[in-house]
Amino acid sequence: MEVYIPQNIAQAGKDYLTQKGYAIRIGTDSDEETMLREIGHADALLVRTAKITAKLMAADSNLKVIGRHGVGTDNIDLDYCRTHGIRVTNGPLSNTESVAEHTVAFILALAYHVLTCDDEVRKGNWDYRSHVNHVELYGKTVGIVGYGRIGSSVGKMLHDAFDMKVIGYSRHITQDSVPNYVEATRDLTYLLQNSDFVSLHVPGGKHTENLIGRKELSLMKPSAFLINCDRGSVVDERALHDTLAARNIAGAALDCLKDEPDPSPLLYDLPNIIFSPHCSAHTKESFDRMAIHAAQGIDDVLSGRRPEWAVV
């Protein structure tokens, strides 16, 4: 059986598939036109960020399963998969630590003005040390919006390393479901009002689109920072721009933006924000796990087993 992989993956995932006896075919590009030419009669798709539309899936009457390289499945038309019996799997354990560590790196960079300090030293402004005011993490409060695998890992890192207070938010969270160092809440307003750092870890989709908008940003402390290593759609970028420009919050760090890979440059001219190109999961270790876990899901379905991480 054949597995079509529009965007190349780590060798570990390809080795897993070939050792299981699958033929693999690596695509040349991830735009729809190219994939329509290349998909052929593949039994499975192993997908990274390529947009998998109903039109694409309809072109392959042999398609049985899509293995998502990573966690989010908002790039796959899940409704079409449900109505046409196409299984979808993902790898929810594959990038937890990588994204959590990237989040902590962002928090440290914001608190200690790392990028600004670097820039000033390069410009010869050693006197900048007399003007910068860093923020200690010790004893501060981090509010984690979406207290799941990644969010809970962020909370543990910050609590264990810096003795930070942790507020965990989700719609169904209970106090007895979290460690004793976490204050559980279903009240987003409470979290925003009481956090020094707000870190976003909710799934993408229509239910979380613009979850953090003008109203929510207005609830944050003027000294607080917003961190998004999640999905660009979760934050209203115009509202964030206006809030940062007015210095109504201290700063932000974003690993993702709307309309990737060609996002609006709306936020680029602000000095109190830092970016990375949606790469928080891009460690060697995480890439290996994402490739292998997606391959495992494909093999489970094509071998007639129930996949460990079934989405559809």
Number of C-alpha atoms within 10 A of each C-alpha: 11 18 27 24 26 24 15 19 19 16 13 15 23 23 16 17 22 12 10 12 12 16 15 19 17 15 16 13 15 19 12 16 10 13 22 16 11 18 22 15 15 21 21 28 26 28 26 24 16 18 17 22 15 15 12 16 23 13 15 16 12 15 24 20 25 29 31 29 29 25 20 19 23 15 16 20 16 19 11 15 20 12 8 15 12 19 22 27 28 29 26 18 16 23 24 22 20 20 25 25 18 20 26 17 13 25 23 16 16 25 19 17 17 13 13 17 16 11 11 14 13 10 9 9 12 11 10 12 11 7 7 12 10 13 13 11 21 13 12 18 22 28 30 30 24 20 27 18 15 26 23 21 18 25 27 19 16 23 21 10 11 14 16 20 21 27 23 28 27 18 12 10 16 14 12 9 10 14 13 10 15 23 16 24 21 15 12 19 14 15 26 25 17 18 23 23 28 24 29 26 27 23 19 19 15 11 10 14 16 18 19 21 17 18 11 18 24 17 17 24 17 16 14 22 24 28 24 24 25 25 23 21 20 25 26 19 20 13 18 24 19 15 19 22 17 10 13 18 22 22 24 24 21 22 21 23 26 15 10 11 10 8 12 12 8 11 20 12 10 13 13 19 20 20 16 14 11 18 13 22 21 15 15 11 14 21 22 20 21 30 29 24 26 30 29 23 28 28 23 17 22 17 10 8 11 12 19 14 19 14 17 15
